[in-house]
């Protein structure tokens, strides 16, 4: 088991999270390099049925207990810690989410295993684990070579295509009883507080027109809204627009907002800070409009125009409306 790659499965409201499939894709490459198995770790109560969705894994370890029905850091850490310690995988992959980071930091301290956070690339080469980690909000990429026989890596959303982990298959399912006591927990789940629903769910939109700081003023947002309307798209934005109070938080794309995967993403006046790129780099087609030809957004865009948005957008909107008339 020393060569196995473990992936912590995240799920909510009866669905496996998209980033879990991204982790499975990364884990599959690591398992091929290590010569071990890809093992999905599924904690919950009544969650065993999710195993059928984890076809990319060679094995699913299913731990069922009423205390694991809803996420609490203490119950999950006791259970996952005991399981990982007894099985000794080469690498434990967790998502760079609230749950993943909750678990990663505590387990690293308890087990004495090194933790690499905010990973963008993870590879095993020559028997060593090499990780490219994004630090200082993505302003610096750190290449890390991890020493030791075991490691924990928290992986950023978008580091691997989710489709790579959505494979048909019949992984062997092993039902594992919790070996750590879950009867004397100091934390208990009371209820899940959900944010108020916005007027649109940008995570479900096929086309997004996103506006950034380059719009200059709230009074100029209608010019972008006109383009969105012409395309039948939803309007989204980068964080500075929300910080200014010009659009609602539910419209924000990025690390502190929403991760989106539309068929078409048009970024207008957005420079491309790492926090924003993290939330939209998985879009099928990215079009960038920015006056600065050296803006980082052009590094991820499939098509780009270095032009003044106030000159270009009215012409583009008019052309789209004429074509659709």
N, C-alpha and C positions, 0 to 999 in steps of 0.2 A: 504493500500500500504506500510505500515511501515515495513512489513515483506518480501517485494519483493526483489529479487536479480536482479540487472541490469547488463547487459554485453554490453560494447561498441563494436560494430561490426567494424572490419577493413576490407577494401577491396581496391583492386587496379587492374587496367587493366581487369575489368570484372570478378574478382574472389574474393571470400571471403578468407581471410588469414587463414592459418592452425591454427594459435594460437587462432583465434576466436572460433574454434570448441573445442579447449582445455579449453578455458574459459567457454564455455557452459557446458562442462562436469563437471567442478568444480562447476559452478553455480547451476547445477541440484541437486547436493548433498546438497548445502547450502539451496536451496529452500525447499527441503524435510525436512531439520532440522528446518527451520524457520516457516514452515507452510504457506509460501507465494508462489508467482509465480516467475518463471524464465522469465525475460523480456529482449529481445534483442533490443538494441537501434541502429537504422539504419539511419545514416545521409548521405545525398548525393543529387544528381540530376539525376533521372533516375535509382536510385539504388533500388527501391521498389521491383523489381523482385528477389532480393537476398533473400527475406523473405521466399521463397519456400525451400531454402536450410537450414533454421534455425529451423528444425523440433523439435529439442530438447527443444526449448523455448515454453512456454505457450502463450506468446504474443510477437508481434513485434511492436514497436513504430517506425513508418516510418516518417522521417522529410525530405521533399523535398524542395530544394531552389537552384536557380542557383549559389548562393554564396558558396554552399556546394558541388559543382560538383568536385572540387579538394580540397585537404586538405590545410587549412591554420589554424594555431593555434587560431587566434582571432575569426574567424567565428564559428569554432567548439566549442570553449569554451563558447561563448555567447549562442549558441543554446543548448548545452548539460547542461550548468550550469542552465539555466532557466527551462529546463525540469526536471532535477534532483531535483532542489529546490522545484518545484511545486508538484512532485510525492513522494518525500521523501522515497526512497528505504532504506532497511536495509544496503545493501552493494552495491557499484558500483565496478564491476570488470573491469579493463582495462589491456591490454597486457603491458608487460615490454618492450616496443618498443619506437621508437622516438615519434610516435603519442601518444601512451598511456601515457608516462611520461610527454609529453607536456601538456596533458589534466589534468592528476592527480595532478600535483603540483599546477597548476593555480586554479583548482577547490577547492583543499584543502584550499588554502589561501582565496579564495573568499567566500566559504561557511562555513569555520571554522570547517570542518570535518577532523578527523584524517586520515592520509595517512600512510599506511604501504607499503614500496617498496620492490622489489626483493623477492616476496613471493614464497616459494616452496610448502608450505602446508597451506590450509585455511579450517577452520572448525568452525561450530557453535555447542557449547556444553553447556548445562545448561543456555541457553539464552545469553551466552557470545561468542564473536568472538575471536578465537585464531588463530594466524598466526605464521608459522615458516619462518623467513626471512633470506636470504643469504646476509651477509655483508662482507666487505673487500675482494671482489672478490671471495666469497665463502669460505674463510678461517675460518669464524665464522658463526655458525647458531644461530640466536637469536629467542627465543620464546617470542612472544608478545601477551598480552591480551589487547584487544582494548576496551576502555571505551566509553560510549555514545551510542546513538540510531542509529547513522549512521557512515559509514566509507567508505573509498576508498582504494582499494587494487590493486596494480600493480603486476601481476603474471608473473613469468619467463616462457619462452618456455620450454616445456617438463615436466611441473609440473603435467599434467594430460594427459592421452592418447586422441588424437584428435578423435579417433573412438567413444569415449564415448559421444561426442557432435554431432556426425553425425548420427542423428536418423531421421527416417521418421516421419512425422507428419504434421499437418495443424494448425500452430499457428494462433490465431486471430490477424489480422493486424489492427492497429489503425493508421490512417493518422493524423499526428499532425502538425498543422501550427506553424512555429517559432513564439514564443512570444517575443523574443528579436529582436531588429532592426538589420538587416543585410545590411542596405543601406549606412551606413557611416563608413565602415571598413577602418582601416589604413593600412591593409595588403591586397595584392592581389596576386593571383597566376599568374605567368608568364609562366613558362614551367618547365617540369621535366627533370633534367639532369641525364641520365642513365650512369652507368659505361660501359666502353668498354667491349664487350663480350669476354670471354676467349675462349680458344680452347676446353673447356669442361665445361658442367654445372653439377657440382658434386651433386646438389640437385636432379637431375633426374636419377642418376646412381643407379643400383640395387646392385652393389658390389663396395666397396671402400677399397683400401689399403692405410692406412694413416701412414705417417712417422713423427717422432718427434725428439727432441733434441738428443736422444740416438744414432742417426745415426752418430754423431760426425763430419762429414765433408761432404761437397757437393759432393766430389768425391765418396762417398759411396752410394749416392741415387740410382744409377743404379741397385744395388743389390735388392732394394725394387721395382724398376720399373720392373725388371725381373719377380718378383712374381706377380705383377699386370698384366703383359702381359700374363703370364701363365694362370691366372684366367679369363682373359678377363675383367679385372676391371680397374677403373680409379684410378689415383694416387692423393691422397689428403694429407693434412699435418696439423700440429699444428702451432700456431703462431710463435714460435721461428724460424721455417724454413723460413717463409715469412719475418720476421724481418732481417734475414741474407741475404735475397735476393736470396735464393736458389730455391724457387718456387714462382709462381705468387700468388697474393692476391686472385685470383679467386679459388685457390685450398685450401684455409684456412677453416678449420672447427672450430667452436666455437663461443663464444659470440660476438667477433669482426669480425667474418667471416661468414660462412654459417651454417644454421641448416640443417642437413641431416637426412634422415630416410631410409637408404638402407636396403636390405634384409640381407646383410652381411657387417660388418665393422671390418676390421683387423687393430688394432692399434699396430704399431711397434716402439719401443723406445719412447713411449709416457707415461709420468708418470701419467697423469690424473688430471691436474689442473682443478678446478671448471669451469673456463671459457671454457675449451675444452669439458668437460663432458656435459655442457649445450647444445652444438651443436650436440651431437651424441648419447645421452643416449636413444633416441627413436628408434635406429636401432633394427631390428628384432633379429639379432644375432650378438653379439660382441665377438671378439677373441682378446686377448691381449698377446703381446710378450714383455717381459721386464726382465732385469736381477734382478731387485729389486722386490722380492716377496711381499713386503709391499706397493708397489706403489698403489695409489688410483684407478688407472685404473682397478685393479682387483676387486674392490668393485662393479663395474657395468658390468664387463665382464661375459658372459655366460660360456666362456672357456678361460683358461689362461695357458701360458707356461712361467715359470721363467727360461729363458735361454739366452745365448748370441745370438743376432740376426745374427751375422756374421757366427756362427756355424750352426744355424738352417735354415736360409732362403735358402741357396743354396740347402740343402737337400730337403726342402719342395717344392721348385720350381721344382727340378728335378722329385720328386715323382708325382707332379700334371701334369707335361708334359707327363710323362710316362703313367699315368692313362688316359690321353686324347688322346694319340696317337692311 
